[in-house]
Amino acid sequence: MRSLTLPNKLIFFLFLLFIGCNNSADEEKLFSISGTTMGTTYHVKVILPGSLAKSSELDILQNKIDSVLKVVNQEMSTYIETSELSLFNKFRGKEWFPISKDFAYVINEAIKISKLTNGAYDITVGPLVNLWGFGPEKNTMKVPADTQIKRRKKEVGFKYLQLRKNPPAIRKSNPDLYCDLSSIAKGFGVDKVSELLLVKNIINFMVEIGGEVRTSGYKAKHQKWRIGISSPDGSSKIKKVVLLENLSMATSGDYNNNYIIDGKEYSHTIDPRTGRPITHSLVSVSVLDSSCMVADGFATAIDVLGPIDGFEFALKNKIPVLMFIKEKNEFVEKSTKEFDKLLKILE
């Protein structure tokens, strides 16, 4: 589970087929908007009639997108000292702590996934993420001592976190509890931007934040959105291209945000159950869902569970999943029938 300001998930290279333009002002055209958020980048592609997409109107749309993402950051960033999440992490009382409706919505989904995975996914893993140098705390580039890990593990556990939906509030039974929503907040941000576009009657679009993607409708001329998954070898090559329509895809991987100490590589993905970085052979997992937030959370959960338990979890819960597993000197592709069925339908 990862830091919000580091590229904690695989960044997809979104290969979108741009269409040619003609002189007709009403022809649908693809327009791009990009910026920065949550310590990474975002890209939005929208299909609009040429006569409606003036530069001034696109600037207004980008300002609204930036405003939406600023609110999400102010609610859920561990890097903004005044965010709702940071204030809750500093709060040591056991009383109910008021939060926004959206914040409660994300917490509720995170708790659901934590329960489903028996704690393999746990947003209270923050103290361990920080200890290993992937959070706001300064990284000393040293492997933590066993005593440090044991001490931090006592501060971790979603069982110490309670949610009240109305009025929205959370509370901690362990004063040292520290939450990190980086494994699900980007996906939620994608959903919020998508909701903004739909409210504005923009129905053909692609939204991506730090590699988490949601699509709606088509590109111009009814082409499906083509989303590339980068190769697990860490290169800039594309390993697989999937066609998406009204779906989200989130990918979690083990090779873009690690560090090496004394010749040994340490993953940024921390297993809350052991207090240590994952060490299994699953190097990439992509999840499909209508909600990017849900796909984001499940991708992290399955990444923690690994190639065997993670795949069994996906099968049991009928989750559309694509895995890349390292076996000797090659990457083996493995997917659930739900993933294959969705792609077959879209193709």
Residue frames as qw, qx, qy, qz and C-alpha x, y, z in Angstrom:
[[0.000, 0.892, 0.452, 0.000, 0.00, 0.00, 0.00],
 [0.609, 0.268, 0.127, 0.736, 1.53, 3.14, -1.24],
 [0.207, -0.472, -0.182, 0.838, 2.44, 6.76, -0.75],
 [0.374, 0.803, 0.429, -0.177, 0.17, 9.36, -2.34],
 [0.128, 0.901, -0.230, -0.344, 3.07, 11.43, -3.65],
 [0.226, -0.422, 0.800, 0.362, 5.00, 8.60, -5.23],
 [0.601, 0.230, -0.482, -0.594, 4.02, 6.72, -8.40],
 [0.451, -0.249, 0.784, -0.346, 2.57, 3.89, -6.36],
 [0.782, 0.316, 0.508, -0.177, 0.82, 2.19, -9.21],
 [0.538, 0.079, 0.585, 0.602, 1.81, 1.20, -12.72],
 [0.230, 0.604, -0.017, -0.763, 1.50, 4.23, -14.96],
 [0.677, 0.437, 0.580, 0.116, -0.36, 3.13, -18.09],
 [0.097, -0.276, 0.415, 0.862, 0.79, 4.50, -21.39],
 [0.488, 0.548, 0.552, -0.396, -2.54, 5.50, -22.85],
 [0.193, -0.114, 0.644, 0.732, -2.25, 4.99, -26.57],
 [0.414, 0.617, 0.489, -0.457, -5.26, 6.79, -27.98],
 [0.457, 0.259, 0.607, 0.596, -5.83, 6.76, -31.71],
 [0.093, 0.553, 0.115, -0.820, -6.30, 10.37, -32.72],
 [0.540, 0.582, 0.597, 0.117, -8.66, 10.92, -35.58],
 [0.331, 0.145, 0.303, 0.882, -8.07, 13.22, -38.49],
 [0.118, 0.627, 0.402, -0.657, -9.86, 16.55, -38.52],
 [0.339, 0.471, 0.545, 0.605, -11.69, 18.20, -41.37],
 [0.061, 0.194, 0.005, 0.979, -13.08, 21.65, -41.85],
 [0.447, -0.566, -0.549, -0.423, -16.54, 20.86, -40.51],
 [0.121, -0.480, 0.439, -0.750, -17.05, 22.81, -37.28],
 [0.769, -0.281, 0.158, -0.552, -19.63, 20.28, -36.05],
 [0.799, 0.188, -0.570, 0.037, -17.51, 17.18, -36.52],
 [0.774, -0.631, 0.044, -0.033, -16.75, 15.44, -33.25],
 [0.499, 0.632, -0.472, 0.358, -13.14, 15.85, -32.27],
 [0.796, -0.364, -0.365, 0.317, -10.89, 14.62, -29.49],
 [0.017, 0.843, -0.215, 0.493, -9.63, 17.26, -27.07],
 [0.743, -0.096, -0.517, 0.413, -7.04, 16.75, -24.34],
 [0.304, -0.845, 0.148, -0.415, -6.70, 18.27, -20.88],
 [0.808, -0.034, -0.461, 0.365, -3.83, 17.47, -18.54],
 [0.206, -0.819, 0.242, -0.477, -2.37, 18.61, -15.24],
 [0.377, 0.224, -0.796, 0.418, -0.93, 17.47, -11.94],
 [0.655, -0.498, 0.047, -0.566, -2.58, 16.10, -8.82],
 [0.916, -0.358, 0.132, -0.123, -1.83, 13.78, -5.91],
 [0.456, -0.615, 0.578, 0.282, 1.88, 13.83, -6.64],
 [0.512, 0.097, 0.750, 0.408, 1.36, 12.55, -10.18],
 [0.129, 0.152, -0.377, -0.905, -0.30, 13.59, -13.45],
 [0.514, 0.426, 0.673, -0.319, -3.80, 13.42, -14.84],
 [0.022, 0.115, -0.614, -0.781, -5.04, 13.23, -18.41],
 [0.475, 0.473, 0.588, -0.452, -8.58, 13.75, -19.64],
 [0.048, -0.019, 0.688, 0.724, -9.67, 13.08, -23.21],
 [0.403, 0.485, 0.544, -0.553, -13.11, 14.29, -24.27],
 [0.242, 0.274, 0.710, 0.601, -15.04, 14.03, -27.52],
 [0.139, 0.652, 0.371, -0.647, -16.91, 17.23, -28.38],
 [0.520, 0.747, 0.363, 0.200, -18.39, 18.87, -31.47],
 [0.561, 0.135, 0.032, 0.816, -15.72, 21.16, -32.88],
 [0.042, -0.661, -0.227, -0.714, -18.06, 24.16, -32.73],
 [0.612, -0.741, -0.193, -0.197, -18.52, 23.76, -28.96],
 [0.834, -0.345, -0.069, 0.425, -14.93, 23.15, -27.94],
 [0.236, 0.889, -0.130, 0.370, -13.45, 26.62, -27.88],
 [0.550, 0.244, -0.548, 0.582, -10.18, 27.06, -26.05],
 [0.224, -0.399, 0.328, -0.827, -11.87, 29.28, -23.46],
 [0.835, -0.251, -0.076, -0.485, -14.47, 26.62, -22.74],
 [0.863, 0.077, -0.451, 0.214, -11.78, 23.95, -22.39],
 [0.236, 0.368, -0.494, 0.752, -9.95, 26.23, -19.95],
 [0.550, -0.365, 0.180, -0.729, -13.14, 26.53, -17.90],
 [0.940, -0.098, -0.266, -0.192, -13.55, 22.75, -17.93],
 [0.667, 0.225, -0.527, 0.476, -9.97, 22.26, -16.78],
 [0.097, -0.420, 0.405, -0.807, -10.50, 24.74, -13.93],
 [0.781, -0.285, 0.035, -0.554, -13.51, 22.74, -12.79],
 [0.911, 0.068, -0.394, 0.102, -11.53, 19.48, -13.01],
 [0.398, 0.352, -0.518, 0.670, -8.71, 21.03, -10.98],
 [0.405, -0.420, 0.263, -0.768, -11.24, 22.24, -8.40],
 [0.920, -0.178, -0.170, -0.306, -12.71, 18.75, -8.03],
 [0.826, 0.142, -0.426, 0.340, -9.28, 17.19, -7.56],
 [0.102, 0.476, -0.426, 0.763, -8.24, 19.90, -5.11],
 [0.678, -0.400, 0.129, -0.603, -11.21, 18.97, -2.91],
 [0.964, -0.042, -0.262, -0.009, -10.26, 15.27, -3.03],
 [0.574, 0.338, -0.453, 0.592, -6.70, 16.15, -2.04],
 [0.188, -0.484, 0.332, -0.787, -7.92, 18.38, 0.79],
 [0.842, -0.306, 0.018, -0.444, -9.96, 15.48, 2.08],
 [0.995, -0.082, 0.044, -0.019, -7.60, 12.52, 1.66],
 [0.590, 0.612, -0.390, 0.354, -3.96, 13.54, 1.28],
 [0.783, -0.508, -0.172, 0.317, -1.39, 12.59, 3.92],
 [0.576, 0.126, 0.040, 0.807, 0.92, 15.27, 2.50],
 [0.101, -0.614, -0.127, -0.773, -1.37, 18.22, 3.19],
 [0.197, 0.021, -0.725, 0.659, -1.17, 18.99, 6.91],
 [0.352, 0.107, 0.316, -0.874, -4.63, 20.54, 6.97],
 [0.488, -0.038, -0.698, -0.522, -6.42, 17.78, 5.04],
 [0.781, -0.362, 0.019, -0.508, -9.24, 15.93, 6.77],
 [0.940, 0.014, -0.322, 0.110, -7.15, 12.77, 6.77],
 [0.466, 0.365, -0.457, 0.663, -4.06, 14.45, 8.22],
 [0.335, -0.475, 0.278, -0.765, -6.11, 16.09, 10.96],
 [0.910, -0.251, -0.087, -0.319, -7.68, 12.74, 11.84],
 [0.835, 0.171, -0.407, 0.330, -4.27, 11.05, 11.90],
 [0.201, 0.413, -0.443, 0.770, -3.03, 13.70, 14.36],
 [0.597, -0.450, 0.048, -0.662, -6.17, 13.39, 16.50],
 [0.269, 0.207, -0.900, 0.274, -5.58, 11.12, 19.48],
 [0.489, -0.063, 0.461, -0.738, -9.02, 11.18, 21.03],
 [0.126, 0.135, 0.978, 0.096, -11.60, 8.39, 20.85],
 [0.379, 0.542, 0.399, -0.635, -14.53, 10.67, 20.10],
 [0.612, 0.579, 0.507, 0.182, -16.26, 10.78, 16.71],
 [0.254, -0.420, 0.283, 0.824, -14.30, 12.87, 14.22],
 [0.546, 0.686, 0.308, -0.369, -16.57, 14.62, 11.64],
 [0.345, -0.206, 0.642, 0.653, -15.63, 14.07, 7.99],
 [0.410, 0.326, -0.271, -0.808, -17.09, 14.88, 4.58],
 [0.859, 0.203, 0.266, -0.388, -19.61, 12.64, 2.85],
 [0.731, 0.568, -0.375, -0.054, -17.13, 11.68, 0.12],
 [0.043, 0.553, -0.769, 0.316, -14.44, 10.87, 2.67],
 [0.627, -0.121, 0.623, -0.452, -16.89, 8.58, 4.47],
 [0.862, 0.402, -0.020, -0.309, -17.83, 6.94, 1.17],
 [0.536, 0.584, -0.600, 0.107, -14.18, 6.03, 0.47],
 [0.213, -0.410, 0.771, -0.438, -13.59, 4.83, 4.04],
 [0.799, 0.051, 0.375, -0.467, -16.65, 2.61, 3.80],
 [0.846, 0.460, -0.236, -0.130, -15.39, 0.95, 0.61],
 [0.277, 0.596, -0.702, 0.275, -11.92, 0.52, 2.08],
 [0.475, -0.283, 0.684, -0.477, -13.33, -1.22, 5.16],
 [0.897, 0.234, 0.115, -0.358, -15.37, -3.54, 2.92],
 [0.711, 0.536, -0.451, 0.059, -12.25, -4.61, 1.02],
 [0.046, -0.539, 0.729, -0.419, -10.31, -5.01, 4.28],
 [0.705, -0.116, 0.528, -0.459, -12.95, -7.38, 5.61],
 [0.890, 0.387, -0.071, -0.230, -13.13, -9.33, 2.34],
 [0.636, 0.544, -0.500, 0.223, -9.35, -9.86, 2.35],
 [0.819, -0.487, -0.253, 0.168, -9.04, -10.53, 6.09],
 [0.398, -0.858, 0.116, 0.303, -6.70, -7.59, 6.48],
 [0.697, 0.092, 0.351, 0.618, -4.42, -8.11, 3.47],
 [0.151, 0.589, 0.221, 0.763, -5.79, -4.76, 2.39],
 [0.448, -0.681, -0.458, 0.356, -5.73, -2.24, 5.22],
 [0.223, 0.823, 0.079, 0.516, -5.77, 1.55, 4.96],
 [0.509, -0.849, 0.125, -0.067, -4.35, 1.80, 8.49],
 [0.906, 0.041, 0.028, 0.421, -1.03, 0.44, 7.18],
 [0.198, 0.939, -0.060, 0.273, 0.30, 4.02, 7.11],
 [0.481, -0.791, 0.377, 0.013, 2.78, 3.64, 10.01],
 [0.806, -0.112, 0.499, 0.296, 4.45, 0.74, 8.19],
 [0.580, 0.710, 0.232, 0.326, 4.45, 2.56, 4.85],
 [0.052, -0.966, 0.189, -0.171, 6.18, 5.48, 6.58],
 [0.697, -0.564, 0.425, 0.123, 8.64, 3.21, 8.37],
 [0.782, 0.115, 0.479, 0.382, 9.78, 1.69, 5.08],
 [0.250, -0.391, 0.262, 0.846, 10.26, 5.13, 3.52],
 [0.117, 0.334, 0.715, 0.603, 7.26, 5.27, 1.17],
 [0.153, -0.822, -0.549, -0.009, 5.24, 7.87, 3.05],
 [0.019, 0.955, 0.011, 0.296, 5.58, 11.44, 4.32],
 [0.651, -0.697, 0.234, 0.191, 8.27, 10.48, 6.84],
 [0.228, 0.799, -0.527, -0.180, 11.82, 11.03, 5.59],
 [0.987, 0.123, -0.102, 0.016, 13.35, 7.90, 4.08],
 [0.390, -0.770, 0.492, 0.110, 16.66, 7.02, 5.72],
 [0.700, 0.483, -0.499, -0.168, 17.24, 4.26, 3.13],
 [0.033, -0.354, 0.887, -0.295, 17.78, 1.73, 5.89],
 [0.569, -0.239, -0.741, -0.266, 15.98, -1.53, 6.43],
 [0.510, -0.598, 0.177, -0.593, 13.94, -1.18, 9.64],
 [0.018, 0.276, -0.906, 0.321, 14.89, -3.34, 12.60],
 [0.376, -0.312, -0.858, -0.161, 12.55, -6.15, 13.62],
 [0.195, -0.434, -0.619, 0.625, 11.77, -4.29, 16.84],
 [0.143, 0.257, -0.077, -0.953, 10.69, -1.22, 14.85],
 [0.385, -0.087, -0.699, -0.596, 8.43, -3.30, 12.62],
 [0.350, -0.362, -0.846, 0.175, 6.90, -5.05, 15.62],
 [0.078, -0.399, -0.408, 0.817, 6.23, -1.73, 17.33],
 [0.258, 0.183, -0.284, -0.905, 4.63, -0.20, 14.24],
 [0.330, -0.188, -0.857, -0.348, 2.45, -3.26, 13.66],
 [0.157, -0.426, -0.751, 0.480, 0.77, -2.56, 16.99],
 [0.137, 0.424, 0.101, -0.890, -0.46, 0.73, 15.49],
 [0.310, 0.157, -0.628, -0.697, -2.03, -1.03, 12.48],
 [0.073, 0.250, 0.961, -0.092, -5.44, -2.65, 12.17],
 [0.243, -0.299, -0.406, -0.829, -8.70, -1.66, 10.46],
 [0.483, -0.503, -0.716, 0.036, -10.50, -3.16, 13.45],
 [0.328, -0.392, -0.362, 0.779, -9.47, -0.02, 15.35],
 [0.068, 0.059, -0.238, -0.967, -11.35, 2.19, 12.87],
 [0.212, 0.530, 0.791, -0.221, -15.09, 2.83, 13.04],
 [0.009, 0.144, 0.408, 0.902, -17.32, 4.64, 10.56],
 [0.222, 0.558, 0.632, -0.490, -20.58, 6.45, 11.17],
 [0.309, 0.366, 0.611, 0.630, -22.47, 7.29, 7.99],
 [0.119, -0.668, -0.352, -0.644, -24.98, 9.84, 9.27],
 [0.302, 0.926, -0.192, -0.119, -23.74, 12.33, 10.13],
 [0.856, 0.356, -0.278, 0.250, -20.46, 11.15, 8.57],
 [0.286, -0.815, 0.453, -0.220, -17.69, 10.63, 11.10],
 [0.825, 0.157, -0.516, 0.169, -14.91, 8.20, 12.00],
 [0.465, -0.773, 0.343, -0.263, -13.21, 7.33, 15.26],
 [0.579, 0.399, -0.686, 0.185, -10.24, 5.32, 16.44],
 [0.826, -0.544, -0.092, -0.114, -10.02, 2.96, 19.37],
 [0.794, -0.172, 0.010, 0.582, -6.22, 3.04, 19.10],
 [0.046, -0.931, -0.039, 0.360, -4.86, 6.60, 19.52],
 [0.321, -0.509, 0.572, 0.558, -1.84, 5.76, 17.31],
 [0.623, 0.454, 0.625, 0.121, -4.02, 4.76, 14.35],
 [0.007, 0.587, -0.326, -0.741, -2.86, 6.37, 11.10],
 [0.712, 0.481, 0.505, -0.080, -4.75, 5.99, 7.83],
 [0.112, -0.426, 0.550, 0.710, -3.31, 6.13, 4.30],
 [0.659, 0.513, 0.432, -0.340, -5.80, 6.27, 1.42],
 [0.086, 0.617, -0.547, -0.560, -3.24, 6.30, -1.37],
 [0.204, -0.027, 0.951, 0.231, -4.34, 2.84, -2.51],
 [0.182, 0.576, 0.797, 0.022, -7.84, 4.03, -3.31],
 [0.017, 0.733, 0.198, -0.650, -7.89, 7.85, -3.50],
 [0.014, -0.329, 0.551, 0.767, -6.64, 8.13, -7.08],
 [0.001, 0.298, 0.900, 0.318, -9.39, 5.83, -8.26],
 [0.015, -0.720, -0.599, 0.349, -11.92, 7.91, -6.38],
 [0.043, -0.598, 0.138, 0.788, -10.50, 11.05, -7.98],
 [0.018, -0.024, 0.773, 0.634, -11.01, 9.49, -11.41],
 [0.032, -0.540, -0.840, -0.041, -14.63, 8.75, -10.51],
 [0.054, -0.728, -0.343, 0.591, -15.24, 12.30, -9.29],
 [0.006, 0.422, -0.404, -0.812, -13.88, 13.83, -12.50],
 [0.017, -0.183, -0.882, -0.433, -15.98, 11.38, -14.50],
 [0.023, -0.658, -0.709, 0.252, -19.09, 12.42, -12.57],
 [0.020, -0.633, -0.008, 0.774, -18.33, 16.07, -13.36],
 [0.030, 0.192, -0.663, -0.723, -18.13, 15.31, -17.08],
 [0.044, -0.388, -0.902, -0.185, -21.38, 13.34, -17.05],
 [0.015, -0.695, -0.494, 0.522, -23.18, 16.16, -15.23],
 [0.073, 0.607, -0.221, -0.760, -22.03, 18.44, -18.04],
 [0.802, 0.475, 0.231, -0.277, -23.50, 16.01, -20.58],
 [0.287, 0.654, -0.678, -0.173, -20.07, 14.96, -21.80],
 [0.920, -0.110, 0.259, -0.271, -20.62, 11.23, -22.31],
 [0.903, 0.343, -0.097, 0.238, -17.60, 10.25, -24.41],
 [0.065, -0.882, 0.401, -0.239, -14.39, 10.57, -22.41],
 [0.849, -0.016, -0.417, 0.324, -11.36, 8.95, -20.83],
 [0.301, -0.872, 0.239, -0.302, -10.04, 10.05, -17.42],
 [0.862, 0.047, -0.375, 0.338, -6.67, 8.89, -16.06],
 [0.275, -0.873, 0.298, -0.270, -4.86, 9.76, -12.83],
 [0.277, -0.612, 0.734, -0.099, -1.51, 8.16, -12.15],
 [0.124, 0.196, -0.949, -0.216, -2.42, 5.14, -14.24],
 [0.257, 0.357, 0.832, -0.339, -5.95, 4.58, -12.97],
 [0.100, 0.030, -0.528, -0.843, -8.43, 4.88, -15.84],
 [0.396, 0.458, 0.702, -0.375, -12.15, 5.26, -16.45],
 [0.023, 0.003, 0.600, 0.800, -13.82, 5.41, -19.83],
 [0.422, 0.493, 0.556, -0.519, -17.27, 6.37, -21.03],
 [0.623, 0.701, 0.119, -0.326, -18.76, 5.90, -24.46],
 [0.840, 0.310, 0.238, 0.377, -16.47, 6.04, -27.45],
 [0.297, -0.390, 0.266, 0.830, -13.73, 7.99, -29.07],
 [0.411, 0.515, -0.157, -0.736, -14.64, 9.78, -32.27],
 [0.581, 0.297, -0.595, -0.469, -16.23, 7.69, -35.03],
 [0.898, -0.254, 0.039, -0.357, -17.33, 5.11, -32.44],
 [0.625, 0.355, -0.639, 0.274, -13.90, 3.70, -31.80],
 [0.766, -0.587, -0.255, 0.054, -13.42, 2.09, -28.40],
 [0.177, -0.898, 0.384, -0.119, -10.86, 3.53, -26.03],
 [0.871, 0.221, -0.367, 0.239, -7.52, 1.69, -26.33],
 [0.442, -0.824, 0.299, -0.188, -5.67, 1.48, -23.01],
 [0.705, 0.412, -0.542, 0.200, -2.14, 0.10, -22.86],
 [0.780, -0.619, 0.094, 0.006, -0.67, -1.76, -19.92],
 [0.187, 0.812, -0.552, 0.034, 3.08, -1.23, -19.64],
 [0.795, 0.190, -0.570, 0.086, 5.43, -4.18, -19.65],
 [0.764, -0.643, -0.046, -0.018, 6.28, -5.68, -16.23],
 [0.815, 0.065, -0.089, 0.569, 9.99, -5.51, -17.10],
 [0.326, -0.722, -0.136, 0.595, 9.96, -1.81, -16.20],
 [0.322, 0.025, 0.451, 0.832, 10.60, -0.64, -19.76],
 [0.301, 0.354, 0.077, -0.882, 8.45, 1.81, -21.66],
 [0.201, 0.001, -0.840, -0.505, 7.08, -0.96, -23.85],
 [0.672, -0.074, 0.114, -0.728, 3.41, -1.89, -23.93],
 [0.203, -0.136, 0.967, -0.070, 2.69, -5.45, -22.85],
 [0.124, 0.451, 0.878, 0.100, -1.03, -5.53, -23.62],
 [0.193, -0.031, -0.115, -0.974, -3.66, -3.23, -25.08],
 [0.094, 0.423, 0.879, -0.196, -7.27, -3.54, -23.91],
 [0.124, -0.384, -0.415, -0.816, -10.38, -1.97, -25.40],
 [0.071, -0.332, -0.712, 0.615, -12.58, -0.30, -22.79],
 [0.220, -0.417, -0.420, -0.776, -16.11, 1.04, -22.96],
 [0.576, -0.591, -0.058, -0.562, -17.92, 2.35, -19.86],
 [0.903, -0.285, -0.259, 0.191, -15.38, 0.61, -17.65],
 [0.190, -0.896, 0.387, -0.109, -12.55, 1.46, -15.28],
 [0.915, 0.116, -0.289, 0.257, -9.18, -0.24, -15.02],
 [0.307, -0.867, 0.365, -0.144, -6.65, 0.04, -12.22],
 [0.856, 0.260, -0.387, 0.225, -3.24, -1.62, -12.09],
 [0.519, -0.789, 0.323, -0.062, -0.98, -2.30, -9.15],
 [0.853, 0.392, -0.280, 0.200, 2.59, -3.42, -9.68],
 [0.778, -0.582, 0.059, 0.231, 5.85, -4.13, -8.00],
 [0.766, 0.065, 0.196, 0.608, 8.53, -2.58, -10.20],
 [0.278, 0.726, 0.178, 0.603, 8.09, 1.16, -10.69],
 [0.254, -0.802, 0.157, -0.518, 8.51, 2.42, -7.14],
 [0.911, -0.331, -0.169, 0.178, 11.05, 0.36, -5.25],
 [0.031, 0.887, -0.447, 0.114, 14.47, 0.94, -3.77],
 [0.894, 0.146, -0.374, 0.198, 17.58, -1.17, -3.46],
 [0.368, -0.806, 0.409, -0.218, 19.67, -1.52, -0.30],
 [0.407, -0.478, 0.777, 0.050, 22.79, -3.66, -0.21],
 [0.112, 0.201, -0.858, -0.458, 21.85, -5.22, -3.52],
 [0.064, 0.374, 0.920, -0.096, 18.35, -6.26, -2.43],
 [0.170, -0.295, -0.356, -0.870, 15.21, -4.73, -3.93],
 [0.044, 0.326, 0.754, -0.569, 12.36, -3.68, -1.63],
 [0.000, 0.536, 0.677, 0.505, 8.84, -3.22, -2.94],
 [0.147, -0.217, 0.156, -0.952, 6.74, -0.17, -2.12],
 [0.695, -0.317, -0.375, -0.525, 3.77, -2.47, -1.48],
 [0.079, -0.339, 0.770, -0.535, 3.64, -3.34, 2.22],
 [0.561, -0.295, -0.748, -0.197, 1.81, -6.38, 3.53],
 [0.396, -0.617, 0.196, -0.652, -0.03, -5.20, 6.68],
 [0.935, -0.297, -0.117, -0.156, 0.00, -8.75, 8.05],
 [0.868, -0.007, -0.156, 0.471, 3.79, -9.11, 8.06],
 [0.257, -0.905, 0.014, 0.338, 4.78, -5.46, 8.27],
 [0.437, -0.404, 0.547, 0.589, 7.18, -5.99, 5.37],
 [0.400, 0.489, -0.383, -0.674, 7.31, -5.39, 1.62],
 [0.929, 0.197, 0.201, -0.240, 5.80, -8.13, -0.52],
 [0.229, -0.569, 0.734, 0.293, 8.27, -10.67, -1.94],
 [0.728, 0.243, 0.639, -0.055, 6.18, -12.91, -4.20],
 [0.397, -0.025, 0.638, 0.659, 6.34, -13.30, -7.99],
 [0.244, 0.788, 0.558, 0.088, 3.24, -11.29, -8.93],
 [0.389, -0.144, 0.093, 0.905, 4.60, -8.20, -10.65],
 [0.212, 0.019, -0.194, -0.958, 1.43, -6.68, -12.09],
 [0.103, 0.441, 0.885, -0.109, -2.31, -6.99, -11.55],
 [0.183, -0.058, -0.230, -0.954, -5.03, -5.10, -13.45],
 [0.137, 0.401, 0.839, -0.340, -8.66, -5.01, -12.32],
 [0.122, -0.294, -0.482, -0.817, -11.77, -3.99, -14.24],
 [0.049, -0.527, -0.742, 0.412, -14.85, -2.47, -12.61],
 [0.109, 0.811, 0.432, 0.379, -17.47, 0.17, -13.32],
 [0.332, -0.943, 0.024, -0.016, -15.99, 2.16, -10.42],
 [0.549, 0.599, -0.429, 0.394, -12.33, 3.17, -10.63],
 [0.351, -0.624, 0.491, -0.497, -12.22, 3.47, -6.83],
 [0.920, -0.161, 0.279, -0.224, -13.27, -0.17, -6.44],
 [0.871, 0.429, -0.150, 0.189, -10.82, -1.32, -9.12],
 [0.181, 0.742, -0.456, 0.457, -8.06, 0.67, -7.41],
 [0.563, -0.517, 0.494, -0.414, -8.67, -0.90, -4.01],
 [0.972, 0.033, 0.203, -0.111, -8.97, -4.44, -5.36],
 [0.696, 0.608, -0.301, 0.234, -5.81, -4.09, -7.44],
 [0.037, -0.666, 0.590, -0.455, -3.81, -3.25, -4.31],
 [0.770, -0.300, 0.414, -0.381, -5.49, -6.01, -2.29],
 [0.970, 0.238, 0.046, -0.007, -4.71, -8.68, -4.88],
 [0.458, 0.704, -0.433, 0.327, -1.17, -7.36, -5.26],
 [0.332, -0.577, 0.605, -0.437, -0.65, -7.93, -1.54],
 [0.892, -0.087, 0.329, -0.297, -2.25, -11.38, -1.61],
 [0.260, -0.469, 0.775, 0.335, 0.04, -12.56, -4.38],
 [0.356, 0.249, -0.681, -0.589, -0.28, -14.82, -7.43],
 [0.261, -0.155, -0.952, -0.024, -1.92, -17.79, -5.70],
 [0.043, -0.493, -0.690, 0.527, -4.10, -16.34, -2.94],
 [0.165, 0.421, -0.047, -0.891, -4.83, -13.26, -5.03],
 [0.314, 0.068, -0.713, -0.624, -6.06, -15.29, -7.98],
 [0.224, -0.333, -0.911, 0.096, -8.20, -17.49, -5.73],
 [0.025, 0.482, 0.434, -0.761, -9.66, -14.35, -4.16],
 [0.259, 0.306, -0.329, -0.855, -10.49, -12.97, -7.60],
 [0.304, -0.093, -0.877, -0.359, -12.12, -16.24, -8.64],
 [0.151, -0.400, -0.821, 0.378, -14.17, -16.46, -5.45],
 [0.075, 0.616, 0.337, -0.709, -15.43, -12.90, -5.77],
 [0.547, 0.602, 0.533, 0.233, -15.81, -13.00, -9.59],
 [0.086, -0.861, 0.099, 0.491, -13.45, -10.07, -10.12],
 [0.749, 0.642, 0.033, 0.159, -12.18, -9.35, -13.66],
 [0.451, -0.780, 0.367, 0.233, -8.41, -9.62, -13.17],
 [0.791, 0.546, -0.205, 0.185, -5.33, -9.83, -15.36],
 [0.632, -0.697, 0.283, 0.186, -2.02, -10.84, -13.77],
 [0.634, 0.625, -0.429, 0.153, 1.57, -10.92, -14.94],
 [0.816, -0.537, 0.214, 0.009, 3.64, -13.37, -12.93],
 [0.229, 0.756, -0.611, -0.051, 7.41, -13.68, -13.15],
 [0.958, -0.128, 0.256, -0.011, 8.59, -17.23, -13.76],
 [0.764, -0.065, 0.275, 0.580, 12.33, -17.54, -14.28],
 [0.254, -0.256, 0.244, 0.900, 13.16, -15.11, -17.09],
 [0.093, -0.316, -0.612, -0.719, 9.67, -14.55, -18.48],
 [0.330, 0.062, 0.388, -0.858, 6.33, -13.04, -17.54],
 [0.034, -0.270, -0.944, -0.188, 3.35, -15.38, -17.57],
 [0.355, -0.155, -0.091, -0.918, -0.10, -13.91, -18.22],
 [0.139, -0.290, -0.934, 0.156, -3.03, -15.17, -16.15],
 [0.295, -0.136, -0.035, -0.945, -6.60, -13.89, -16.14],
 [0.374, 0.218, 0.775, -0.460, -9.99, -14.74, -14.71],
 [0.235, 0.414, 0.796, 0.373, -12.87, -15.72, -16.97],
 [0.032, 0.862, 0.414, -0.290, -14.65, -12.50, -15.96],
 [0.148, -0.673, 0.309, 0.656, -11.78, -10.47, -17.40],
 [0.226, -0.052, 0.800, 0.554, -11.69, -12.51, -20.61],
 [0.181, 0.612, 0.768, 0.054, -15.46, -12.33, -21.01],
 [0.020, 0.860, 0.196, -0.471, -15.57, -8.55, -20.67],
 [0.123, -0.552, 0.495, 0.660, -12.82, -8.03, -23.21],
 [0.244, 0.168, 0.873, 0.388, -14.40, -10.48, -25.62],
 [0.163, 0.766, 0.603, -0.150, -17.70, -8.60, -25.41],
 [0.023, -0.844, 0.046, 0.534, -15.96, -5.28, -26.03],
 [0.227, -0.342, 0.682, 0.605, -13.96, -6.60, -28.97]]
